[in-house]
């Protein structure tokens, strides 16, 4: 299984553009006020949901998770609350990717950890 999520460091304007594009093709209604994926009300969560809905609908191809280089493929379920489950199609790994296209990112909603350095 695989999911498409927003890159944490993507510029806000680029994320908004990706959101608008993805929502033209996929159902983004769960991210609207009152929807099951509205809370937490953070743009990166809404964009990730929309990107993933688009990625799944279009066939889970690597190029369906590019969206102007604002997204990445995750092999970990990014669902961030029990009411908002991100859909994942198929089974087994996604198509192979170049190593530089693979990222490890925290799950949305994960608490920030602080480390002491000596």
C-alpha positions in Angstrom: 0.0 0.0 0.0 1.1 3.6 -0.6 -0.1 7.1 -0.1 0.7 10.5 -1.5 1.3 13.3 1.0 2.4 16.9 1.0 6.1 17.6 1.5 6.5 19.3 4.9 8.8 22.0 3.5 6.7 22.8 0.3 5.9 26.5 0.0 2.3 27.4 1.0 1.4 28.9 -2.4 2.5 25.8 -4.1 0.5 23.6 -1.7 -2.6 25.7 -2.4 -2.1 25.3 -6.1 -1.7 21.5 -5.7 -4.9 21.4 -3.5 -6.9 23.3 -6.1 -5.6 21.0 -8.9 -6.2 17.7 -6.9 -9.7 18.8 -5.9 -10.7 19.3 -9.5 -10.4 15.5 -10.0 -10.9 14.0 -6.5 -13.5 14.4 -3.8 -12.1 16.8 -1.2 -15.4 17.3 0.7 -14.1 15.5 3.8 -11.6 18.4 4.3 -14.3 21.1 4.3 -15.7 22.5 7.5 -17.9 19.8 9.2 -16.2 17.0 7.2 -14.5 14.0 8.7 -11.0 15.3 7.8 -11.5 18.9 8.7 -9.8 18.7 12.1 -7.1 19.5 12.7 -7.7 22.6 10.6 -4.2 22.8 9.1 -3.6 23.3 5.4 -0.9 20.6 5.2 -3.4 18.0 6.4 -6.1 19.1 4.0 -3.6 19.2 1.1 -2.2 15.7 2.0 -5.8 14.3 2.0 -6.5 15.9 -1.4 -3.2 14.8 -2.9 -3.8 11.2 -1.8 -7.3 11.2 -3.1 -6.0 12.3 -6.5 -3.1 9.8 -6.4 -5.4 6.9 -5.6 -8.1 7.9 -8.2 -5.5 8.3 -11.0 -4.0 4.9 -10.5 -1.2 5.1 -7.9 1.4 5.9 -10.5 4.6 7.7 -9.3 3.8 10.6 -11.7 0.3 11.0 -10.0 2.2 12.0 -6.8 4.3 14.8 -8.3 2.0 17.8 -8.2 4.7 20.3 -9.0 7.2 18.7 -6.6 5.1 19.4 -3.6 4.3 15.8 -2.6 5.9 12.5 -2.0 4.9 8.8 -1.7 4.6 7.4 1.8 4.6 3.7 2.6 3.2 4.5 6.1 -0.5 5.3 6.6 -0.7 9.1 7.0 -4.3 8.9 8.5 -4.3 11.3 11.4 -7.5 10.6 13.3 -9.9 7.6 13.5 -12.6 9.5 11.6 -10.2 10.5 8.7 -8.8 7.5 7.0 -6.6 8.0 3.9 -7.6 5.6 1.2 -4.9 3.3 -0.2 -5.5 1.2 -3.3 -3.9 -2.0 -4.3 -1.5 -4.2 -2.4 2.2 -4.6 -2.5 4.7 -1.8 -3.0 4.3 1.0 -5.5 6.3 1.1 -8.7 10.0 1.5 -8.1 11.3 5.1 -7.6 14.6 6.7 -7.8 16.4 6.8 -4.4 16.3 10.6 -4.3 12.5 10.5 -4.6 12.1 8.6 -1.3 11.6 10.4 1.9 10.9 9.6 5.5 8.6 12.1 7.2 6.7 12.3 10.4 3.0 11.3 10.4 0.8 14.3 10.4 -0.3 15.1 14.0 2.8 13.6 15.6 4.0 15.6 18.5 7.3 17.5 18.1 10.2 15.9 20.1 13.0 18.1 21.4 16.5 16.7 21.8 19.3 17.9 24.0 22.7 18.3 22.5 25.9 18.5 24.5 
